């Protein structure tokens, strides 16, 4: 049986099927990127997020960079009802 290895999908962000069901997390943690983004979207300041999750500023920036990178490859199609 082969043990899956973590895959770095963006600098500082990894996916590992053995960690949090394979959702993207900050490298070296079990903190999902979506959690960091959710707190930022809710208006929480970076210092509070760093304290709550024991992450660095670079890790918060990695979460933002990963999200920006994902959106760069997303296609959104408008649906027009006439």
KEZAMI-630814 format. One line per field, with one value per atom (N, C-alpha, C): residue in one letter; atom name; z, y, x. Coordinates in steps of 0.05 Angstrom, whole numbers, plus 5000, padded with zeros to 4 digits. Example, Ala and Ser with C-alpha at 12.3 -4.5 7.8 and 13.67 -1.06 7.14 Angstrom:
<vodrens>
rest [A	A	A	S	S	S]
atom [N	CA	C	N	CA	C]
z [5156	5156	5156	5142	5143	5157]
y [4886	4910	4934	4955	4979	5001]
x [5264	5246	5264	5257	5273	5258]
</vodrens>
This chain:
<vodrens>
rest [X	X	X	X	X	X	X	X	X	X	X	X	X	X	X	X	X	X	X	X	X	X	X	X	X	X	X	X	X	X	X	X	X	X	X	X	X	X	X	X	X	X	X	X	X	X	X	X	X	X	X	X	X	X	X	X	X	X	X	X	X	X	X	X	X	X	X	X	X	X	X	X	X	X	X	X	X	X	X	X	X	X	X	X	X	X	X	X	X	X	X	X	X	X	X	X	X	X	X	X	X	X	X	X	X	X	X	X	X	X	X	X	X	X	X	X	X	X	X	X	X	X	X	X	X	X	X	X	X	X	X	X	X	X	X	X	X	X	X	X	X	X	X	X	X	X	X	X	X	X	X	X	X	X	X	X	X	X	X	X	X	X	X	X	X	X	X	X	X	X	X	X	X	X	X	X	X	X	X	X	X	X	X	X	X	X	X	X	X	X	X	X	X	X	X	X	X	X	X	X	X	X	X	X	X	X	X	X	X	X	X	X	X	X	X	X	X	X	X	X	X	X	X	X	X	X	X	X	X	X	X	X	X	X	X	X	X	X	X	X	X	X	X	X	X	X]
atom [N	CA	C	N	CA	C	N	CA	C	N	CA	C	N	CA	C	N	CA	C	N	CA	C	N	CA	C	N	CA	C	N	CA	C	N	CA	C	N	CA	C	N	CA	C	N	CA	C	N	CA	C	N	CA	C	N	CA	C	N	CA	C	N	CA	C	N	CA	C	N	CA	C	N	CA	C	N	CA	C	N	CA	C	N	CA	C	N	CA	C	N	CA	C	N	CA	C	N	CA	C	N	CA	C	N	CA	C	N	CA	C	N	CA	C	N	CA	C	N	CA	C	N	CA	C	N	CA	C	N	CA	C	N	CA	C	N	CA	C	N	CA	C	N	CA	C	N	CA	C	N	CA	C	N	CA	C	N	CA	C	N	CA	C	N	CA	C	N	CA	C	N	CA	C	N	CA	C	N	CA	C	N	CA	C	N	CA	C	N	CA	C	N	CA	C	N	CA	C	N	CA	C	N	CA	C	N	CA	C	N	CA	C	N	CA	C	N	CA	C	N	CA	C	N	CA	C	N	CA	C	N	CA	C	N	CA	C	N	CA	C	N	CA	C	N	CA	C	N	CA	C	N	CA	C	N	CA	C	N	CA	C	N	CA	C	N	CA	C	N	CA	C	N	CA	C	N	CA	C	N	CA	C	N	CA	C]
z [5000	5000	5000	4982	4979	4997	5012	5030	5013	5011	4996	5009	4992	5002	4997	5014	5011	4984	4972	4947	4952	4946	4949	4924	4927	4904	4900	4919	4917	4939	4935	4957	4984	5002	5029	5033	5012	5014	5003	5019	5012	5013	4997	4998	5005	5025	5034	5042	5028	5034	5063	5078	5106	5125	5115	5132	5124	5142	5138	5111	5107	5083	5057	5056	5030	5022	5039	5032	5033	5018	5020	5047	5059	5085	5083	5103	5105	5112	5097	5101	5129	5140	5167	5188	5179	5198	5189	5204	5196	5191	5187	5183	5154	5147	5120	5110	5085	5072	5074	5071	5071	5098	5120	5146	5148	5139	5139	5122	5098	5080	5092	5105	5117	5139	5155	5176	5164	5143	5130	5118	5105	5092	5113	5137	5158	5171	5163	5173	5196	5203	5224	5216	5234	5227	5227	5212	5209	5235	5252	5278	5295	5295	5309	5298	5271	5258	5265	5264	5271	5299	5318	5346	5349	5336	5339	5328	5306	5292	5292	5306	5308	5280	5263	5236	5233	5213	5208	5187	5184	5164	5136	5132	5107	5100	5121	5116	5109	5122	5114	5085	5078	5050	5031	5039	5022	5017	5037	5034	5013	5016	4997	4968	4967	4940	4927	4943	4932	4921	4937	4928	4902	4901	4877	4853	4858	4836	4826	4844	4836	4820	4828	4814	4786	4783	4757	4736	4745	4726	4725	4739	4740	4717	4704	4683	4694	4692	4700	4675	4670	4647	4655	4642	4647	4633	4647	4635	4631	4606	4600	4593	4608	4602	4586	4562	4545	4544]
y [4976	5000	5025	5043	5067	5089	5102	5124	5150	5164	5189	5210	5226	5247	5274	5293	5320	5332	5346	5360	5390	5404	5433	5445	5456	5466	5495	5508	5537	5540	5558	5561	5566	5547	5549	5536	5524	5511	5483	5464	5436	5422	5400	5382	5354	5342	5315	5300	5278	5264	5255	5254	5245	5268	5293	5316	5331	5334	5349	5340	5314	5302	5313	5322	5331	5359	5375	5403	5419	5440	5456	5468	5463	5474	5489	5505	5519	5499	5500	5480	5479	5455	5450	5453	5457	5460	5443	5444	5431	5453	5478	5500	5503	5498	5501	5530	5532	5559	5573	5558	5570	5582	5572	5583	5611	5613	5639	5659	5651	5669	5677	5659	5665	5686	5684	5704	5731	5731	5757	5769	5753	5763	5774	5763	5773	5798	5807	5832	5829	5805	5800	5809	5821	5831	5808	5811	5791	5783	5802	5796	5777	5781	5764	5736	5734	5708	5693	5708	5696	5685	5700	5691	5667	5668	5646	5620	5621	5596	5591	5607	5604	5602	5621	5622	5648	5649	5673	5690	5715	5733	5720	5707	5694	5672	5658	5637	5650	5672	5686	5695	5706	5715	5691	5668	5644	5636	5639	5632	5651	5677	5696	5692	5685	5680	5656	5635	5611	5617	5632	5639	5655	5675	5691	5675	5656	5639	5621	5610	5593	5609	5633	5650	5658	5660	5668	5647	5622	5600	5593	5607	5601	5616	5603	5615	5618	5642	5648	5656	5642	5647	5661	5682	5696	5682	5680	5668	5691	5694	5716	5704	5714	5705	5727	5720	5740	5736]
x [5017	5000	5018	5012	5028	5016	5033	5024	5025	5003	5003	5021	5033	5050	5036	5043	5030	5039	5021	5027	5025	5046	5046	5033	5009	4993	4998	5010	5017	5038	5057	5078	5065	5069	5058	5031	5020	4993	4996	4987	4989	4963	4961	4939	4950	4938	4946	4921	4915	4890	4888	4911	4910	4905	4905	4902	4876	4858	4832	4819	4819	4805	4815	4839	4851	4844	4832	4827	4853	4856	4881	4885	4909	4916	4942	4947	4972	4994	5016	5037	5046	5049	5058	5036	5011	4989	4966	4944	4919	4898	4907	4889	4881	4856	4847	4849	4856	4857	4830	4809	4782	4776	4787	4782	4795	4820	4834	4819	4811	4796	4770	4756	4730	4733	4754	4758	4765	4782	4788	4763	4747	4723	4703	4704	4686	4696	4720	4731	4750	4757	4776	4804	4819	4846	4866	4887	4908	4920	4925	4938	4921	4895	4876	4877	4877	4878	4904	4926	4952	4952	4940	4939	4921	4898	4878	4888	4903	4911	4941	4956	4985	4998	4991	5002	5017	5035	5051	5037	5047	5037	5041	5064	5070	5049	5040	5020	4993	4986	4961	4963	4986	4990	4989	4999	4998	4969	4952	4923	4911	4917	4906	4917	4943	4955	4943	4938	4926	4898	4883	4856	4856	4874	4877	4885	4903	4912	4890	4874	4851	4831	4825	4806	4816	4842	4853	4847	4842	4836	4807	4790	4762	4748	4729	4713	4685	4674	4647	4631	4609	4593	4567	4561	4536	4513	4490	4467	4447	4438	4420	4393	4372	4345	4332	4323	4310	4280]
</vodrens>
